[in-house]
C-alpha cells in the first residue's frame, strides 16, 4: 500500500468514526465525510480563511512524536458546543449569529475535541502500522488575518498535510473541519508525498501536451484560435456532459482538463506542476456530490483561483450553500455558448488574441 493509500485509508476510517462518536455524544445525527487531502504550508493554509477559527492543539506520542492541530469555524464551534449543552433553539441561534464562544460553549466544545482525539487513536490503531496517541492540550481562537507567518505561534511554519472533512448537523451543512499534520508525523517526507500525489496526474498532463486529444484538436482547428496553455479545470460527475463548458473555455483561449469528482486534482493546485487558472464544477440536479466537490476544491485551491459552479434547477438553499463553500459565480444550465463565455470572461478573463 502506497503512502497516499495508507493515509487516505486512515482518514476515511476516521470520518466514519467521527460520525458515530459525535452522533452518540450530541444525541443527534452528524454526518462526516473526508473531502480533501493536500500538502500545504502555514501561509497557504491561513490564506484560505478570513473569519475566526477555533484551533484545538494535540500532543502526539507513540510510534512518532509531535503536534497536530484541528480547526473549525468559530460559529460551528458555538453551534456544536451549544447543541451539546442543550441550549434552547432561540438562544443557540443568537449565540451562533453573534459567535459567542463563552466558557460554557468552550468547555462543551472541549468535550467534542476529546471525541476527536479518541477517534484519531482508534483510526490509526485499526488501519495503520503506526500506533499514535493524541492528547488535547488546549483550545484557542485564531484570527487568520493576524497570524504572523514568521512566528512560532500558533504553530511554526513547515511542510504540512491538510485533511478536510465535510460535516452536517441534522442535515444542516457546517463549514469543513480541517486537520493539520506535520509530514514527519505521518511517516512521509516532502519528496515522497509530492511524487506520490502528483505522479499519475503529471503523466496524464504530459501525455496531453505531446498528444492532444482529437476533440481538442478539432476545436482549435475550427475556431482558428491558439490556446495559451492557461488551464481551466472542469470537475464533473459525468465527463460526457461538459462539452459546452469545454467549448467555451477553448473559445476564450484556454486549455481545459476534465476530472471526476472522486479523482485527485491536487496537481492542478497553486503549488502543483500544472496549476489551473480557474475551476468550473459541473453539478447534477441533486447538487450533493457537486457541493462536496466544491469543499474539496476549496481545500486545494483556497482563494488562489475563482471557483465557478454550473448546473440546472438551483434552489435558494443550494445557491447559498455553494456560495458558502467558496463558489464566486454560478452558471445556470442549459445556457447559450455566449452566456457561458461571458461568465468565463467575467471571472477568469480571456486569453484570446
RALIN-V843326 format. One record per residue. SS is DSSP state (H for helix, E for strand, - for the rest). PHI is phi in degrees with one decimal (none if undefined). BURIAL is + if it has 9 or more other C-alpha atoms within 8 Angstrom, else -. Layout:
BEGIN
ss & phi & burial
SS & PHI & BURIAL
SS & PHI & BURIAL
END
This chain:
BEGIN
ss & phi & burial
- & none & -
- & -71.8 & -
H & -57.4 & +
H & -59.3 & +
H & -65.1 & -
H & -63.8 & +
H & -67.0 & +
H & -62.4 & +
H & -62.8 & +
H & -61.5 & +
H & -78.5 & +
H & -66.3 & +
H & -63.7 & +
H & -60.4 & +
H & -58.9 & +
H & -62.5 & +
H & -69.0 & +
H & -63.7 & +
H & -59.6 & +
H & -70.6 & +
H & -65.3 & +
H & -72.4 & +
H & -62.9 & +
H & -64.6 & -
H & -66.9 & -
H & -85.2 & -
- & 72.5 & -
- & -150.4 & -
- & -78.5 & -
E & -122.1 & +
E & -106.4 & +
E & -133.0 & +
E & -136.1 & +
E & -69.5 & +
E & -116.5 & +
E & -160.2 & +
E & -139.7 & +
E & -161.9 & +
E & -74.4 & -
E & -154.1 & +
- & -133.9 & +
H & -59.6 & +
H & -64.4 & -
H & -66.0 & +
H & -62.8 & +
H & -71.6 & +
H & -67.5 & +
- & -85.5 & +
- & -132.3 & -
- & -126.4 & +
- & -95.1 & -
- & -62.0 & +
E & -117.7 & +
E & -105.2 & +
E & -109.8 & +
E & -99.2 & +
E & -99.5 & +
E & -129.2 & +
E & -86.9 & +
E & -120.3 & +
E & -134.9 & +
E & 121.9 & +
- & -59.0 & -
- & -138.6 & +
- & -127.4 & +
E & 164.9 & +
E & -132.2 & +
E & -137.1 & +
E & -139.9 & +
E & -125.7 & +
E & -121.5 & +
E & -144.5 & +
E & -65.9 & +
H & -58.1 & +
H & -64.4 & +
H & -72.9 & +
H & -63.5 & +
H & -63.1 & +
H & -63.6 & +
H & -67.0 & +
H & -64.5 & +
H & -65.2 & +
H & -65.9 & +
H & -63.1 & +
- & -90.7 & -
- & 56.8 & -
- & -64.9 & +
- & -57.5 & -
H & -51.8 & -
H & -64.4 & -
H & -67.1 & -
H & -64.2 & +
H & -59.1 & -
H & -63.5 & -
H & -64.7 & +
H & -65.1 & +
H & -60.0 & -
H & -88.9 & -
- & 53.6 & +
- & -84.3 & -
- & -103.9 & +
- & -85.4 & -
H & -58.5 & -
H & -63.7 & -
H & -65.9 & +
H & -65.7 & +
H & -63.5 & +
H & -66.0 & +
H & -64.9 & +
H & -59.0 & +
H & -67.7 & -
H & -65.2 & +
H & -64.2 & +
H & -61.8 & +
H & -63.2 & +
H & -58.7 & +
H & -63.9 & +
H & -64.5 & +
H & -72.4 & +
H & -60.9 & +
H & -58.7 & +
H & -65.8 & +
H & -64.0 & +
H & -66.4 & +
H & -63.9 & +
H & -82.0 & -
H & -109.0 & +
- & -105.0 & +
- & -71.4 & -
- & -76.4 & +
- & -108.0 & +
E & -118.8 & +
E & -113.3 & -
E & -110.5 & +
E & -126.1 & -
E & -65.0 & +
E & -115.8 & -
E & 171.0 & -
E & -131.7 & +
E & -133.4 & -
E & -93.4 & +
E & -121.0 & +
- & -102.3 & +
H & -52.5 & +
H & -66.5 & -
H & -105.3 & -
- & -72.1 & +
- & -92.0 & -
- & -63.9 & +
- & -80.8 & -
- & -81.9 & -
- & -75.7 & -
- & -107.3 & -
- & -75.4 & -
- & -159.7 & -
- & -72.9 & +
- & -70.2 & +
- & 162.2 & -
- & -78.7 & +
E & -125.3 & +
E & -115.2 & +
E & -101.1 & +
E & -122.8 & +
E & -113.8 & +
E & -123.6 & +
E & -81.1 & +
E & -132.7 & +
E & -125.3 & +
E & -110.5 & +
- & 51.7 & -
- & 68.4 & -
E & -93.8 & -
E & -65.6 & -
E & -106.0 & +
E & -68.1 & +
E & -69.2 & +
E & -89.3 & +
E & -115.7 & +
E & -122.0 & +
E & -122.0 & +
E & -125.6 & +
E & -58.7 & +
H & -55.7 & +
H & -63.1 & -
H & -69.1 & +
H & -94.9 & -
- & 79.9 & -
- & -132.0 & +
- & -97.3 & -
H & -59.5 & -
H & -65.6 & -
H & -63.6 & -
H & -67.4 & +
H & -63.9 & +
H & -65.4 & -
H & -67.7 & +
H & -73.5 & +
H & -109.6 & +
H & -60.1 & +
H & -65.7 & -
H & -70.0 & +
H & -62.8 & +
H & -61.8 & -
H & -65.0 & -
H & -66.4 & +
H & -63.0 & -
H & -63.0 & +
H & -65.9 & +
H & -71.1 & -
H & -88.0 & -
- & -132.5 & -
- & -60.5 & +
- & -66.3 & -
H & -62.4 & -
H & -63.9 & -
H & -64.0 & -
H & -63.5 & +
H & -63.1 & -
H & -59.6 & +
H & -65.3 & +
H & -66.3 & -
H & -68.4 & -
H & -80.9 & -
- & 73.2 & -
- & -101.7 & +
- & -96.9 & -
- & -83.5 & +
- & -95.0 & -
- & 95.6 & -
- & -64.6 & +
E & -106.5 & +
E & -115.1 & +
E & -91.4 & +
E & -105.6 & +
E & -110.3 & +
E & -152.0 & +
- & -85.1 & +
- & -135.0 & -
H & -70.4 & +
H & -87.1 & -
H & -113.7 & -
- & -118.3 & +
H & -60.6 & -
H & -63.0 & -
H & -66.9 & +
H & -63.4 & +
H & -59.9 & +
H & -65.5 & +
H & -61.7 & +
H & -63.0 & +
H & -62.2 & +
- & -94.4 & +
- & 91.8 & +
- & -95.6 & +
E & -102.3 & +
E & -106.4 & +
E & -129.1 & -
E & -110.6 & +
E & -128.3 & +
E & -79.2 & +
- & -52.8 & +
- & -88.3 & -
- & -78.6 & -
- & -86.4 & -
- & -118.4 & -
H & -63.2 & +
H & -67.9 & +
H & -90.7 & +
- & -71.1 & +
- & -61.4 & -
- & -105.6 & -
- & -83.1 & +
- & -71.5 & -
- & -130.7 & +
- & -63.7 & +
E & -86.0 & +
E & -78.7 & +
E & -165.9 & +
E & -130.4 & +
E & -116.3 & +
E & -107.2 & +
E & -85.3 & +
- & -123.9 & +
- & -80.1 & +
- & -66.4 & -
- & -75.3 & -
- & 69.2 & +
H & -61.6 & -
H & -68.5 & +
H & -63.6 & +
H & -63.9 & +
H & -64.0 & +
H & -70.1 & +
H & -63.6 & +
H & -60.7 & +
H & -61.5 & +
H & -64.2 & +
H & -62.2 & +
H & -64.5 & +
H & -86.8 & +
H & -95.8 & +
- & 56.7 & +
- & -103.4 & -
- & -75.2 & -
- & -140.0 & +
E & -70.5 & +
E & -109.9 & +
E & -118.7 & +
E & -105.2 & +
E & -129.3 & +
E & 177.0 & +
- & -111.2 & +
- & 55.2 & -
- & -77.0 & +
- & -95.8 & -
H & -59.1 & -
H & -62.8 & -
H & -67.1 & +
H & -62.9 & +
H & -62.6 & -
H & -64.1 & +
H & -60.5 & +
H & -66.1 & +
H & -59.6 & -
H & -81.4 & +
- & 130.3 & +
- & -74.3 & +
- & -98.7 & -
E & -159.4 & +
E & -130.0 & +
E & -102.0 & +
E & -85.0 & +
- & -105.8 & -
- & -69.6 & -
- & -133.0 & -
- & -71.8 & -
H & -55.3 & -
H & -65.2 & -
H & -65.9 & -
H & -65.1 & +
H & -63.5 & +
H & -63.9 & -
H & -62.3 & +
H & -64.3 & +
H & -63.0 & +
H & -63.3 & -
H & -102.6 & -
H & -114.8 & +
- & 79.8 & -
- & -141.7 & +
- & -106.2 & +
- & -67.8 & +
- & -75.7 & -
END
